[in-house]
Amino acid sequence: MRIIMLGILCFSIAFGMKVESRSWEKGTTFSDYLNERNISSSLLEHISKEDQKFLSEIHSAYTYYELTDEQGRLVQSLIPISQEMQIHLFRKKDGSYGFDIIPISYRDREYFGRITIESNPYTDTVNTLKYPKVAERLSAALKGVVNTNKLHKGDEIDFLYTQKTRLGELYGMPQIKVIRTKLGKDEGFIYVDEDGYGYKALGEKIAYTVTGKKKVVYTRRVPSGKGKCFGMPLRHPRITSRFSYRRWHPILHRYRPHHGTDFGAKRGTPLLAVNDGKVIYAGWMGGYGKVVKIRHAGGYTSLYAHQSRIRVKRGQRVKRGQIIGYVGSTGRSTGPHLHFGLMKNGRWVDPMKVLRKKSVGQGSVVKKFTKYEDVKTTKYKRVEIKGASKAKEKLEAYLKNDTPSYIWRKEQFEKRVVDEEVLDDAS
């Protein structure tokens, strides 16, 4: 990875080098980016099919970095394609450019916060720490665990959280790890998982609802009810590879993202829309082969790759459970399977945290005088949060040492010269 520390930044500046952060413009393709910087499009021919599919995953929500020389020529560029991986474009000694995908380098620091209730947790956190995003995450962790309407003036909330920085700028949302509440004489701890949800105890069984299907017989033909849950993209699912922001590629022997879940299945197995929506893409997409993308309510977009045959067209409305194509091995694929991806507000998320564990039936009745209705079943899961006990020990140490809260300064939220890591001008 061509990244080094502050000393090289000083060296680069002395020779007229400049590092800048920019926002990726919506609708801009990687080819457009190369053209704007007078870089030959022949570079695309040297990018493997495996890596070409990631070019379409550059999103306007991400900030990228450029190192330019005194003539304004691009020396290096770091362009994120996920929270963990980025495209690395670099100028070689002969003037041509190289391409790679590398892990994003960031620092993840730990912070302590303490608030005394005067109004409510959100307002008091903003007033104390001067960082609204911490207040948002704290409020989310307390929701459903502490009745904030019953907090009294003088109650205390202490918490441990982390914040990432990338190239000297805040990166991502803060992550609350553990919370201590001191409500009058009562003291308690709340453990927070990676999704920001809080729990009063580790190892406890938490109730959750599973929606299934039940066959109901009627004396007349009726349509099946619309469901709000996401179903599986094929019947009898068999997972062969899970979602990962950075996975070690067994063939390339380097890290690559895997923005989806792979399901093993025979060629020709029907693929099902995971929910109602509108087809926004149906066609060939580089290493993904034949692809269908569907936009759903709630900011979700689903992707079905490597199809042998597509059954829907762009602009078509589909129902949950409707056949939209068939399993194949088109594009960059070692055999018949479905690569299923799911985006939430333009960012890849783990599909298995959203999909139901059973396939979904057709959106209309499948037999005369019958329909399938959603039924809800209460199940229980045991809360297990990695590192929770260690986080509690750290929080107790902060409390024992009477550590003051970390107060964020205004300049920490503003764009500034890189002070942690910089792009290396050597290639």
C-alpha positions as CSV (number, residue, x, y, z in Angstrom):
1,M,0.0,0.0,0.0
2,R,1.5,3.3,-1.1
3,I,0.6,5.2,2.1
4,I,3.2,6.8,4.5
5,M,3.3,9.3,7.3
6,L,3.6,13.0,7.9
7,G,7.3,13.2,7.0
8,I,6.5,12.4,3.4
9,L,3.8,15.1,3.3
10,C,6.4,17.7,4.3
11,F,8.7,16.3,1.6
12,S,5.9,16.4,-1.0
13,I,4.9,20.0,-0.1
14,A,8.5,21.1,-0.4
15,F,8.5,19.8,-4.0
16,G,5.1,21.4,-4.9
17,M,2.9,18.4,-4.2
18,K,-0.6,18.9,-3.0
19,V,-3.1,16.6,-1.3
20,E,-6.8,17.5,-1.6
21,S,-10.1,15.8,-0.6
22,R,-13.0,15.9,-3.0
23,S,-16.6,14.6,-3.2
24,W,-17.4,12.2,-6.0
25,E,-20.0,13.8,-8.3
26,K,-23.2,11.9,-8.7
27,G,-23.5,10.2,-12.1
28,T,-19.7,10.3,-12.7
29,T,-18.2,7.1,-14.0
30,F,-14.6,5.9,-13.5
31,S,-14.1,6.4,-17.3
32,D,-15.3,10.0,-16.9
33,Y,-12.8,10.5,-14.1
34,L,-9.9,9.2,-16.2
35,N,-10.9,11.5,-19.1
36,E,-11.1,14.6,-16.9
37,R,-7.6,14.0,-15.8
38,N,-6.2,13.2,-19.3
39,I,-5.5,9.6,-18.4
40,S,-5.7,7.1,-21.2
41,S,-8.8,4.9,-21.2
42,S,-6.6,2.0,-22.2
43,L,-6.0,1.6,-18.4
44,L,-9.5,0.0,-18.3
45,E,-8.3,-2.8,-20.6
46,H,-5.7,-3.8,-18.0
47,I,-8.2,-4.0,-15.1
48,S,-9.3,-7.6,-14.5
49,K,-12.9,-8.6,-14.9
50,E,-12.9,-9.4,-11.2
51,D,-12.0,-5.8,-10.4
52,Q,-14.1,-4.1,-13.1
53,K,-17.3,-4.8,-11.3
54,F,-16.1,-2.6,-8.4
55,L,-15.9,0.5,-10.7
56,S,-19.7,0.8,-10.6
57,E,-19.6,0.8,-6.8
58,I,-18.0,4.3,-6.5
59,H,-20.7,6.3,-4.7
60,S,-21.2,10.1,-4.3
61,A,-21.5,9.6,-0.5
62,Y,-17.8,8.9,-0.3
63,T,-14.9,11.4,-0.2
64,Y,-11.8,10.6,-2.2
65,Y,-8.2,12.0,-2.1
66,E,-5.8,13.1,-4.8
67,L,-2.1,13.9,-4.7
68,T,-1.0,16.2,-7.6
69,D,2.4,17.6,-8.6
70,E,3.4,21.2,-9.3
71,Q,2.0,21.0,-12.8
72,G,-1.4,19.8,-11.5
73,R,-0.9,16.3,-12.8
74,L,-2.4,13.5,-10.9
75,V,0.2,11.5,-9.0
76,Q,-2.1,9.3,-6.9
77,S,-5.8,8.9,-6.1
78,L,-7.6,7.0,-3.3
79,I,-11.3,6.4,-4.2
80,P,-13.4,4.4,-1.7
81,I,-15.8,1.7,-2.9
82,S,-16.9,0.7,0.6
83,Q,-16.2,1.4,4.2
84,E,-13.1,-0.8,4.2
85,M,-11.8,-0.9,0.6
86,Q,-10.6,1.7,-2.0
87,I,-9.4,2.0,-5.5
88,H,-5.7,3.1,-5.7
89,L,-4.8,4.9,-8.9
90,F,-1.1,5.8,-9.2
91,R,1.3,7.4,-11.8
92,K,4.3,5.2,-12.8
93,K,7.8,6.5,-13.6
94,D,7.1,6.1,-17.3
95,G,4.0,8.4,-17.1
96,S,1.4,5.6,-17.4
97,Y,-1.0,4.7,-14.6
98,G,-1.4,1.7,-12.4
99,F,-4.6,0.4,-10.7
100,D,-5.2,-1.6,-7.6
101,I,-7.8,-2.1,-4.9
102,I,-6.4,-1.9,-1.3
103,P,-7.8,-1.7,2.3
104,I,-8.6,1.8,3.6
105,S,-6.2,2.8,6.3
106,Y,-7.8,4.6,9.2
107,R,-7.3,5.2,12.9
108,D,-9.9,4.1,15.4
109,R,-9.6,6.0,18.7
110,E,-11.4,5.5,22.0
111,Y,-13.2,8.3,23.8
112,F,-15.0,8.8,27.1
113,G,-18.1,10.8,27.7
114,R,-20.0,11.8,30.8
115,I,-23.3,13.8,30.9
116,T,-25.4,15.0,33.7
117,I,-29.1,15.2,32.9
118,E,-30.4,18.7,32.7
119,S,-32.9,18.3,29.8
120,N,-32.6,15.0,27.9
121,P,-29.7,12.7,26.8
122,Y,-29.5,14.1,23.2
123,T,-29.5,17.8,24.1
124,D,-27.2,17.3,27.1
125,T,-24.7,15.3,25.1
126,V,-24.6,18.0,22.4
127,N,-24.2,20.7,24.9
128,T,-21.4,18.8,26.8
129,L,-19.4,17.1,24.0
130,K,-20.2,19.4,21.1
131,Y,-20.6,16.5,18.7
132,P,-24.2,15.8,17.5
133,K,-23.4,12.4,16.0
134,V,-22.4,11.1,19.4
135,A,-25.7,12.3,20.7
136,E,-27.5,10.5,17.9
137,R,-25.8,7.2,18.6
138,L,-26.2,7.5,22.4
139,S,-30.0,8.2,22.0
140,A,-30.3,5.2,19.7
141,A,-28.5,2.9,22.2
142,L,-30.8,4.0,25.0
143,K,-34.0,3.6,23.1
144,G,-36.1,0.8,24.4
145,V,-33.7,0.2,27.3
146,V,-34.1,3.3,29.3
147,N,-37.3,5.4,29.6
148,T,-35.7,8.8,29.0
149,N,-39.0,10.5,29.9
150,K,-38.5,9.4,33.5
151,L,-34.9,10.7,33.9
152,H,-34.4,13.2,36.6
153,K,-32.2,16.3,36.8
154,G,-28.9,15.2,38.1
155,D,-29.0,11.6,36.8
156,E,-25.7,10.6,35.2
157,I,-24.9,8.8,32.0
158,D,-21.3,7.7,31.2
159,F,-20.2,5.9,28.1
160,L,-17.2,4.6,26.0
161,Y,-17.2,5.1,22.3
162,T,-14.8,5.1,19.3
163,Q,-14.4,7.4,16.3
164,K,-12.5,6.6,13.1
165,T,-10.4,9.2,11.2
166,R,-9.1,8.8,7.7
167,L,-6.3,11.0,6.5
168,G,-6.9,13.5,9.3
169,E,-10.6,13.8,8.8
170,L,-13.6,12.2,10.7
171,Y,-14.6,8.9,9.0
172,G,-17.9,7.2,9.6
173,M,-20.2,7.4,12.6
174,P,-19.0,7.1,16.2
175,Q,-19.7,3.7,17.8
176,I,-21.0,3.5,21.3
177,K,-19.4,0.4,23.1
178,V,-20.9,0.4,26.6
179,I,-22.9,2.8,28.8
180,R,-23.3,3.2,32.6
181,T,-26.4,4.8,33.9
182,K,-26.6,6.2,37.4
183,L,-30.2,7.1,38.0
184,G,-30.5,8.3,41.6
185,K,-29.0,5.4,43.6
186,D,-29.5,2.8,40.9
187,E,-26.5,1.9,38.7
188,G,-26.7,-0.2,35.6
189,F,-24.7,-1.0,32.4
190,I,-25.9,-1.2,28.8
191,Y,-24.0,-3.1,26.2
192,V,-24.2,-1.9,22.6
193,D,-23.8,-4.2,19.6
194,E,-22.3,-3.2,16.2
195,D,-25.7,-2.1,14.9
196,G,-26.0,0.4,17.8
197,Y,-28.7,-1.4,19.8
198,G,-28.4,-1.5,23.5
199,Y,-29.0,-4.5,25.9
200,K,-29.1,-4.6,29.7
201,A,-27.3,-7.9,30.1
202,L,-25.0,-10.2,28.1
203,G,-26.1,-13.7,27.5
204,E,-29.8,-12.9,28.1
205,K,-32.5,-14.2,25.8
206,I,-34.2,-11.5,23.7
207,A,-37.6,-12.0,22.1
208,Y,-37.9,-11.2,18.4
209,T,-40.6,-11.8,15.9
210,V,-40.3,-14.0,12.8
211,T,-42.8,-13.6,10.0
212,G,-43.7,-16.8,8.1
213,K,-46.3,-18.1,5.7
214,K,-49.5,-20.0,6.5
215,K,-51.8,-21.6,3.9
216,V,-55.4,-20.5,4.4
217,V,-58.3,-22.2,2.5
218,Y,-61.3,-20.0,1.3
219,T,-64.5,-20.7,-0.5
220,R,-63.5,-18.3,-3.3
221,R,-60.3,-17.3,-5.1
222,V,-58.5,-14.4,-3.5
223,P,-55.1,-12.7,-4.0
224,S,-52.4,-13.1,-1.4
225,G,-51.7,-10.2,0.9
226,K,-48.8,-7.9,0.3
227,G,-45.9,-8.4,2.7
228,K,-43.5,-5.9,4.0
229,C,-40.6,-8.3,4.8
230,F,-37.8,-9.2,2.5
231,G,-37.8,-12.9,1.3
232,M,-35.0,-15.0,0.1
233,P,-34.0,-14.6,-3.6
234,L,-34.4,-18.3,-4.3
235,R,-36.0,-21.3,-2.8
236,H,-34.0,-23.7,-0.6
237,P,-31.1,-21.2,-0.2
238,R,-27.6,-22.6,0.4
239,I,-25.0,-20.0,1.4
240,T,-21.5,-20.5,-0.1
241,S,-19.9,-17.2,0.7
242,R,-20.9,-14.4,3.0
243,F,-20.8,-10.6,3.0
244,S,-17.6,-8.9,3.8
245,Y,-16.2,-5.4,3.4
246,R,-12.7,-6.9,3.1
247,R,-12.2,-10.6,2.3
248,W,-8.9,-12.3,1.5
249,H,-9.3,-13.5,-2.1
250,P,-8.1,-17.2,-2.3
251,I,-7.0,-16.8,-6.0
252,L,-5.7,-13.2,-6.2
253,H,-4.1,-13.5,-2.7
254,R,-5.1,-10.0,-1.7
255,Y,-8.0,-8.3,0.0
256,R,-11.1,-7.6,-2.0
257,P,-14.6,-6.6,-0.9
258,H,-17.5,-9.1,-1.2
259,H,-20.5,-6.9,-1.2
260,G,-23.1,-9.6,-1.1
261,T,-24.0,-13.2,-0.3
262,D,-23.4,-16.0,-2.7
263,F,-26.0,-18.8,-2.9
264,G,-25.0,-22.1,-4.5
265,A,-27.7,-23.4,-6.9
266,K,-28.1,-25.4,-10.1
267,R,-28.2,-23.5,-13.5
268,G,-31.7,-22.5,-14.3
269,T,-32.9,-22.2,-10.7
270,P,-35.6,-19.5,-10.6
271,L,-34.5,-16.2,-9.0
272,L,-37.2,-14.4,-6.9
273,A,-37.6,-10.7,-6.2
274,V,-37.0,-10.2,-2.5
275,N,-39.7,-7.6,-2.2
276,D,-42.0,-5.4,-4.3
277,G,-40.2,-2.8,-6.4
278,K,-39.2,-1.4,-9.8
279,V,-36.5,-2.9,-12.0
280,I,-33.9,-0.1,-12.6
281,Y,-31.4,-2.2,-14.5
282,A,-31.6,-5.4,-16.5
283,G,-28.6,-6.4,-18.7
284,W,-24.8,-7.0,-18.7
285,M,-22.7,-5.5,-15.9
286,G,-19.0,-6.4,-16.3
287,G,-17.8,-9.1,-14.0
288,Y,-21.3,-9.5,-12.6
289,G,-22.5,-10.8,-16.0
290,K,-26.2,-10.7,-16.5
291,V,-27.7,-8.6,-13.8
292,V,-31.1,-7.3,-12.5
293,K,-31.3,-4.5,-10.0
294,I,-34.6,-3.6,-8.3
295,R,-35.4,-0.5,-6.2
296,H,-37.6,-1.1,-3.2
297,A,-39.2,1.1,-0.6
298,G,-37.2,2.2,2.4
299,G,-34.1,3.1,0.4
300,Y,-33.2,-0.5,-0.5
301,T,-31.9,-1.7,-3.9
302,S,-31.3,-5.4,-4.6
303,L,-28.9,-6.9,-7.1
304,Y,-29.0,-10.4,-8.7
305,A,-25.8,-11.3,-10.6
306,H,-24.4,-14.0,-12.9
307,Q,-27.8,-14.9,-14.4
308,S,-28.2,-17.3,-17.3
309,R,-31.4,-15.6,-18.5
310,I,-33.1,-12.4,-17.4
311,R,-36.9,-12.5,-17.3
312,V,-37.8,-8.8,-16.6
313,K,-37.2,-5.4,-18.3
314,R,-36.0,-2.1,-17.0
315,G,-38.9,0.0,-15.7
316,Q,-41.0,-3.1,-14.9
317,R,-42.8,-3.3,-11.6
318,V,-42.4,-6.6,-9.8
319,K,-44.0,-8.3,-6.8
320,R,-42.2,-10.0,-3.9
321,G,-41.5,-13.6,-4.9
322,Q,-41.9,-13.0,-8.7
323,I,-39.4,-14.8,-10.9
324,I,-37.0,-12.2,-12.3
325,G,-34.4,-14.5,-13.9
326,Y,-32.5,-17.8,-13.6
327,V,-29.3,-18.9,-11.9
328,G,-26.3,-19.0,-14.3
329,S,-22.5,-18.4,-14.4
330,T,-22.1,-15.3,-16.6
331,G,-19.4,-12.8,-16.0
332,R,-16.6,-13.5,-13.6
333,S,-17.8,-16.7,-12.1
334,T,-16.3,-20.1,-11.2
335,G,-19.7,-21.9,-11.5
336,P,-23.5,-21.6,-11.4
337,H,-24.5,-19.5,-8.4
338,L,-26.3,-16.3,-7.4
339,H,-24.4,-13.3,-6.1
340,F,-27.0,-11.3,-4.3
341,G,-26.3,-7.8,-3.1
342,L,-28.4,-5.3,-1.1
343,M,-27.9,-1.6,-0.7
344,K,-29.5,0.7,1.9
345,N,-29.4,4.4,0.9
346,G,-26.6,3.7,-1.6
347,R,-24.4,1.7,0.7
348,W,-23.9,-2.1,0.7
349,V,-25.3,-3.9,3.7
350,D,-25.2,-7.5,4.8
351,P,-28.2,-9.1,3.1
352,M,-28.5,-11.8,5.8
353,K,-29.4,-9.1,8.4
354,V,-32.5,-8.2,6.3
355,L,-33.7,-11.3,4.5
356,R,-36.0,-13.8,6.0
357,K,-34.7,-17.4,6.3
358,K,-37.5,-18.9,4.2
359,S,-38.4,-18.4,0.5
360,V,-41.4,-16.2,-0.3
361,G,-44.3,-17.4,-2.4
362,Q,-45.8,-15.7,-5.4
363,G,-47.5,-12.4,-4.9
364,S,-50.8,-13.9,-6.1
365,V,-52.6,-17.1,-5.2
366,V,-51.0,-20.3,-6.4
367,K,-54.1,-22.5,-6.2
368,K,-57.7,-22.0,-6.5
369,F,-59.5,-21.1,-3.3
370,T,-56.2,-20.7,-1.4
371,K,-53.9,-17.9,-0.3
372,Y,-50.9,-17.5,1.8
373,E,-51.0,-15.1,4.8
374,D,-48.2,-13.8,7.0
375,V,-48.2,-15.3,10.5
376,K,-45.9,-14.1,13.3
377,T,-44.0,-16.3,15.7
378,T,-42.1,-15.2,18.7
379,K,-38.6,-16.6,19.0
380,Y,-35.6,-15.9,21.3
381,K,-31.9,-15.2,20.7
382,R,-29.0,-15.0,23.1
383,V,-27.2,-11.6,23.2
384,E,-23.5,-12.0,22.5
385,I,-21.5,-8.9,21.8
386,K,-17.8,-9.3,21.0
387,G,-15.5,-7.4,23.4
388,A,-18.3,-6.2,25.6
389,S,-16.7,-7.3,28.9
390,K,-13.4,-5.7,28.0
391,A,-15.2,-2.4,27.1
392,K,-17.0,-2.5,30.5
393,E,-13.6,-2.8,32.2
394,K,-12.2,0.2,30.3
395,L,-15.3,2.3,31.1
396,E,-14.9,1.4,34.8
397,A,-11.2,2.5,34.7
398,Y,-12.3,5.9,33.2
399,L,-14.8,6.3,36.0
400,K,-12.3,5.2,38.7
401,N,-9.8,7.8,37.4
402,D,-12.5,10.5,37.3
403,T,-11.6,11.1,33.6
404,P,-13.2,14.2,32.1
405,S,-15.3,14.0,28.9
406,Y,-13.5,14.5,25.6
407,I,-14.8,17.8,24.2
408,W,-14.8,18.1,20.4
409,R,-13.6,21.3,18.8
410,K,-15.2,23.1,15.8
411,E,-12.0,22.8,13.7
412,Q,-12.2,19.0,14.0
413,F,-15.3,18.9,11.8
414,E,-13.7,21.1,9.1
415,K,-11.7,20.2,6.1
416,R,-8.0,20.7,6.7
417,V,-4.5,19.7,5.7
418,V,-3.9,15.9,6.1
419,D,-2.1,15.3,9.4
420,E,-2.2,11.6,10.0
421,E,-1.4,9.8,6.7
422,V,-0.6,11.0,3.2
423,L,-0.4,9.6,-0.3
424,D,3.1,8.5,-1.3
425,D,4.4,10.2,-4.4
426,A,6.7,7.2,-5.1
427,S,5.4,4.6,-7.5
